[in-house]
Amino acid sequence: MTALPNIGAPATRALTSEGITTLESVAGRPARRLLALHGVGPRAIRILTEALEFLDLALELLEGLLEVQRIRGRGHGQLCLA
C-alpha cells in the first residue's frame, strides 16, 4: 500500500476521517465527492491525481519488466535486478 502524498494537513485529515488512508483507497473515488469534503480542494485533487498516474505507470513498468523476464525464461516471473 502507498501512503497518501503530501496534500496538506486539512485534506489529509478529511480523507482519513472517511477511512481513506492510502493512495490505493483514493483510486476510483469521484473527484467531486472528495472535493465535497471540508479541507479537500483542487490542489489536493491535482496532487492525488498525479500520484495515482505515477503509481499506475510504476506498476505498468514493473509488470513490463516481469513480462520481459518471463519471455527470456529467466527468473520464472521473478524480478531480478542484478
N, C-alpha and C positions, 0 to 999 in steps of 0.2 A: 504494500500500500504506500501511496505517496502523500506526504504531508501537504496541507494547504500552503500555497505560496504566500509571500508577504503581501497581503491585501489590506493591511491596516487593522488595528485593534477592533474598531466598531464592526467592521464587516466580518472579521473572524468570530467575534462574539455572537453576531447574528446567525451565522451559519452553524456554529457549534450548538447554539440553543435549539436549532432544528435537527440536531443529530448529524449534521454534515461536518465530518472531521477529516476527511481525506479528499484528495483530488478526484479519486475514482467515484466517490459518493456524490460529487457535483455533476458528473457526466450524465447526460440525458435529462437533466432538470431544465425546464424552460427558463430563459433569462428573465422574462417578465415576472415570474414567481420569485426568483431570487432578488430582483430589484424591489419587490414589494416588501422585503424585509428591511426594517429600520436599521440603517448602518451600511447597507449594501448599495453602492452607486455604480455609475457607468465605469469608473476606473477599476473597481473590483471585478466587474464582469469582464472587462478587457484583459486584465491580468489572468483571470481564471481561464478564459478562452485561449489565450496564448499558451498557458501552461498545459492545457488539455491537448492542444495541437502538437506541442513539443513532445508530450508523453506518447501520443499516438505515433508520431514519427520515430521516436526512440524504439517503441515496440515493433514497428514495421522493420526498422533496421536490424534489430535483434532477430526477428523471425527470418529476415533475408539471410543473415549470417548462418543461422541454423540450417536453412534450406541448402545453402552452398555446401556446407559440410556434409549434409546427407547425400547430395549429388556426388560429391567426391568420395563418399564412402568412409570418411574418417569420423570417428567420434560417435557414430550411430546417433546423431541428433544432439550430441552434447557440444556445448560451446567450448572451444579450446583456443585461448588467445596466446599460446606460447609461440 
